[in-house]
């Protein structure tokens, strides 16, 4: 079980995303409750099971990369 802060550090350390903060993880937890892995409270800290959280962040990174690729791609009419 990892805190949101440690989860953010691992996401970056394992190269899943170039940057991540514990605040962003909190946002994802609140905005995506259906898909975000189960969160438990230990004292004041929110914790997640890394084995369940890692696949979520990999999928999140793939979606973000696809969005970025679409933004950077010029429409065919502009490429000429």
Secondary structure, DSSP 4 states (H G I P E B T S, - for coil): -EEHHHHHHHHHHTTSSS---HHHHHHHHHH-TTTSPPEEEETTEEEE-HHHHHHHHHHHHHHHHHHHHHHHSPPHHHH-
